[in-house]
Amino acid sequence: MRFDEFDLHDQILDAIGYMSYEKASPIQEMVIPIILDDKDLLACAQTGTGKTAAFALPILDKIAADNNHDLSTLIIVPTRELAIQINQQIQGFSYFLNVNSVAVYGGREGSDWEQESRALTSGTNIIVATPGKLISHLNLGYVKFDKVKYVILDEADRMLDIGFHDDILRILSYVPEKRQTLMFSATMPKKIRELASKILNEPVEISTEISKPAEGVLQAAYLVYNEQKIALIDSLISGKTDYDSILVFSSTKKNVFEIARALRKHGNTVKGISSDLEQKEREEVLMDFKAKRTRILVATDVLSRGIDIKDINLIINYDVPSSAEDYVHRVGRTARADKTGVAISLVNEKDMGKFHRIEQLIEREIIKLPLPEGLSEGPAWKAKSGGGGRRDGKRPFYGKKRSQQPRQNNRPQNKPSAS
């Protein structure tokens, strides 16, 4: 279905035309008519399916029809990266409209607080906010949500995982009960349905494929010991010019910059990003990665739901995520918008049980590839026990084969350990 078939405002169609949007994705085709029909919505869709446009385009159409500068729309998201991303997309979609939006999130300077305060009190149409920062403004008493007509909760499951349940209910207590509420989630656990029953009014429920990586993602895994991981990554990407945008996921902030340093020693352009960086630094790191001045970005799971960077062609899971759903979000950073990509997971002996649960969730067995020549054998696959050992029962050996380097170098030095 083409976007011009939705009867959207002409200036919205002009904007998305300039952005090369032509055909609606399945989630957009299902969701846009429901929102235009003023119904509440509970939507389950995996990451990378076009959810932002699915709710932003019909909401902008409504705001354009109202033709005023009231604060009418509140979008609540779990992370600052997602707030920035959604706000940027809204600004693109509304380029030819007399509509404005502002992102409200933590980790900013004092001058940014003043800018947010003005936006919340003086005629900004759309606020995209993280719960904690928004409550900080609400606590001071000057924020008025009495004219809010549309509330969107994006990545609702992630917000509940982080612990924002009570914050969400508190924020909504400031919003008129008569409103249109849209709730988007990548998964649909019991706690999401419980929240939906509290805040939605006779919602329409829709669901696309739940918690499955896109068909365009080539998934594979290597069974490795921790000490082999850096050497394996180097072997996979050395000389591979097609891999010019690589995202490496670590499960802990602690390891992000250790991994980045280790990969940098192999001659790669690498940067790490985590919540330990100041917001300005994080934005600069992301900008360099988007512009492909940085080939490899090492990040935590916060980034798995918080960025929309085109043409990431290789995802490497340095650690297997604790949550099977987080694997889907990590992998969803590649093969976006019908493109293709590769996702490689490095599975040590302790992570095999977690990786098996991922395979159960996505209902497919992920191929385990043999390690490249030059690396010794990794642990054996023991999914049910979650453990692993050498297939021959001998003590594991790390690094290059003995025939290729002196004995004292068998164990690579200063390699970050997985957690």
N, C-alpha and C positions, 0 to 999 in steps of 0.2 A: 504493500500500500504506500502511495506517495503522500508526502506531507501536505500537498495542496488539496488533498481529498478530505482533510479534517476541518476545512472551513475556518482556518486560523486567520488572524489579523494579517493584512497584506504586508505590513512592515516586519512582522515576524518571519513570514515566508521569504522576504527579501534577505533578512539576516542569515537565515539558515541556508539560503541559496549561496550566499557568499562563502559560507563555511563548508560548502560542498555536501550538505545533507540533502539527500533526495528520497531514499526509500526508508520507511520506518522499520525499526527492529520489531521482533514479536512482542516484547514488553511494551513498546511505545504504541503499537497498533491496538493492543488490548486496553491499555491504561488511559490514553488520551481521551477517548469518548466518555469513559466513566467520570473522569474529572470534569470535563466540560458539562456533564449532566448533573453536577453539584452533589455527587454521592461520596460518602466516606469510602475509604479503600484500605484493604489489607492485602499487600502484594508481596509475594515471595519470588525473588529473581536473583540469579547469581550475579556476581560482580562482572563488569565489562559488557553488560547487555544494553546499556543506554538508559539507565534509570533516571539520570539527571534530566535529560531532555524529556523523558516521559512525564515528569511532573512539572518541570519548569515551563515548557511551551504552553500547556493549557492554562497554567496559573498566570503567565504573562498575558495571555489572551484576555483573561478576566480583568486583570488590572488595567489593560489598555481600554477596555470597554467602560470601566468605572471612571477613567480620566480624572483622577485626583492624586494627591500626594500623601494620603494617609498611610501610616504603617499598617499594611493589611496582611502581610505574609511573614510567617515565622518558620524558618527551617532549622531544625535542631539536628546536630551531627555529633559523632563521638570524638573526632580529632580535628586539630587545627589545620592539618594538611587537607582534609576533606572539606572543611569550611572554605579554605582558599580556593580549592579546585572548583567547587560548586559556584562560588561567587564569580569566578572568572568566566565560567560557562554562561551564567545568567547574563553577565555583562555583554557577552558576545551575542546571545540570542536577542537581547533587548537593545542592540546598537542603534536601531532606527526609531526606537520608542522613547517617549518621555517618562522613562521608568528608571529608578536607581536602586542599587543594592549595596550593602556593606557587610563584611565579614567581622564577627566579634569572637575573639578567641584569646587564650592566655599566652603568656610568655612575651608580651610586647612592652614597649617603653611607655613612659608617662604621657607623652604627647598622643600616643595611639589611644589611650584611655579617654582622653578628651574628645578625640575624633569619634570614638564609639558612643560616647555620651551624647554628642550632638546628633548622631545618626538615630539614636534611640528616642530622641525627643523632638526632632524637627524635620519631619516630612520625608523620611526614607521609606520607600515602598516595601522593600524586602530586607529582612535581617537573616543572615546565615550565622548560626552561633553554636558554640560548644556549651554544654549545660553549666559547667562550673563558672565560666566567665560571665555568662548571662545572669546567673543568680547573684554574682557580686554586684552587678549593676542594679538588679531588682532590690537588693538589700538596702540601697541608698534612697529608695522611695521615689525617684523622679521618673522612672520608666512607666509608661501607660500603654497597656495592650488592649484598651477598650474597643479599638476599631479593627483589631485583628480578625480577619475572616477566613484565613487559610493557614493551617498548621501542617507541616510535613516533618515526619521523623524518618531520617534516612539512616541506614545501617543500624536499625533498632536492636538487633541481636547483639551487636558489638557494644552498644551503649549499656545494655543490661549486663553483659560480661564484665565491663569496666566498673559497674556499680552505680549507674546513674538512674536507677528506677525511681527512687524517692525524689531526686532532682527534677526528673521529667514531670512527675505529678505536681510538684510544687510550681514549676513554670506554668503548667497548664491551668493552675488555679487562678492565674492572673488574666487568663484569656476568656473571652465570652463563651458560654456553653454553646451558643448557637454559632457554629462555625463548621467549615469543612475540614476534616482531618484525614490525612493520608499517611499511611504507615508502610514503610518498605523494609524488608528484611531478607537476608540471603538464606537464612534457615528459619524453620518454624517450630522451635521447641515449645514446650508447655508454657513457659514463662512469657513468651511473646503473645500467645493467645490470651493469657490472663491479663496482660497489660492492655491488649486490644479491647477486651471486654469492658475495661474501665474507661477508655478514652474515645472509642469509636461508636458511632450511631448507625446501627443496621448497615455495616459495611458490605460492599461487594468484595468477595475474595477471589483473587486470581493467583495462579502459580505457573511459572515456567519450570524448566528442568531444575530440580533442587540440588544444590551442592555437587555439581559435576563440572569439571574443567571443560572449557570450550573444545569443540571437535578439532579445531586447528592447532591444538597444543600437542606436540610430540613429547610424551612423558617417558622417562627412563630413570633407573637408579643404579648406583654402584654400591657394593658392600665393601666398606673400608674401615680401617682403624683410624682413630683421630689423627695420628701422626702422618697419615698418607694424604690427608685432604688437600692441603695446599699444593703438594706435588701433582695431585690428580687434576685440580683446577687448572694449574699451569699447563699441564699436558693437553687439556681439552680446548684451551683457548689460544695457545701459542700458534701464531701464523694463521689463525682463522679470521681473516679480515671481514667475513660476513657477520661475525659477532662483534658489532661495534657499539652495542648498547646492552650491557650485562648487569643484572641486578642479583646480588648475592644476599640471601637472608640468613641472619643469625638469630637464635632464639633469645639471646640476652644482650643488653646494652654493653656489658662488660667486654664481650668478645668482638664487638663491631670494629673497634679501632685496631685491635690486635690483628684481626683478619686483614684489614686494609693495609696495615704496615707490612705484613708478610707477603701479600700479593704485590705490593709496590716494589719490594726487593727483587721481584722477577721482571721488572721493567715496565709494568703496567701503569696506566694513569688511573688511580684509584682514590676514592674518597669515601669516608664513612659518615653516616648520619644517624643521630639518635636524639632523644629528648634532652640529653646532656648539653647539646649545643644551644646557643642563643637563637632566637627565632630568625634574626637577620642572617646568621651563619647558615642556618638550615635552608633558607630561601636561596642563598648564593650557591650552596652545594647542589640543590635541585636544579637551579638554572644552568649550571655548568653541565649537569648530566643531560638535561633536555637538549642543550645545544651541542651535545656530543663532544664537548671539550674534555669530559671525563668519560672514560670507556666503562669503568666498573664502579658501581655504587653498592656499598655494603650497608645494610639497614636491618632494623628490627621489624616485627610484625605490625607496628604502628603504621608503617608505610604501605603494608599490603592492602590496606583499604583506603589509604589517604592520598594516593597520587593517580594522575591520569596522564601518563607520558606515552606518546605514540612510539611505535616501532622498537620497543624493547624486544630483542630477538632471543635472549637467553636468560632464563631464571635458574639460579643455582641455590638449592636449599642446603646450606652448609650444615645446618642442624635440621632434624625432622621436627616440625612444630608439635607441641603438646596436643593441640586441638586439631582434629581432622578437618574441621571447617576452615581453620586458618590455612591449611594446605591449599584449599580451593581458592582462597583469596590471594595467596602468594602467586599461584600459577596463573591466576586471572590477570596478572599484570602484563602478560604477553598474549599474543594471538587475539588482540582486541579488534572489534569491528570487522569480523570475518577474515582477519589476516592469520598468518601462521606464526608459530614460535616453538621454542624448545624449553622444556623444564626438566632439570636434572636434580636428583636428590642424592645426597651422600649419607648413607645409612650405616652407622656403626653398630656394634653388637648390642648396645643398650637400647637403641632406638627401633629395633626390629618390630617389637610389639606395637609401638605407635604407628609405624609405617603400615603394618598389616591392618590396623583399624582404618587408616586412610583408604586402603584398597577396598575394604568392606563398604565404606561410605560411598565411594564413587563407583562401586559395583564393577570393578575391573582389576585384573592383576597387572601391575606395572612391571615391565620387562627389567630384569636385572642384567646389566651388561658386564662382560669380563673387564677387568682392569687393563689399561693400556700396557703395552710392552714396556718393561723397565720398572714397573711397580710389582712388588711381590703380592702373593695371594692375600685377599682380604678374608674376613670372617665368613663362616657358612651361614646360610639363610635358615633361621630358626624362628619363624614368626610367632608360633603359639607361646613359646616360653619367653620370647622377647630377648633371649640371650643369643650368643653366637661364639663360635670358636673356629679354629682352623679345620678344614675338612680332613686333614691328615692327623689331627690331634696334637701336633707339635706346637711348641711355643711360637706365638706370632712374631713375624719379622717385619720391620717397617722400612719404608724408603726404597732405594734402588737395589737391584740384585747385587749380590756380593761380587759377581764377576765384573761389574761395571764400576765399582768404586771401592776404596779401601774400607777395611772393617770398621775403623773408628768413625766413619761417617754413615754407618748403617741407619742410625736414628737421626732424622733431621732435627736441627736445633731451633729453638725459639718459635715453635709452631703454636698457634693458639689452640687451645683444647675446646672441644664442643661441650656444651652443658646440657 
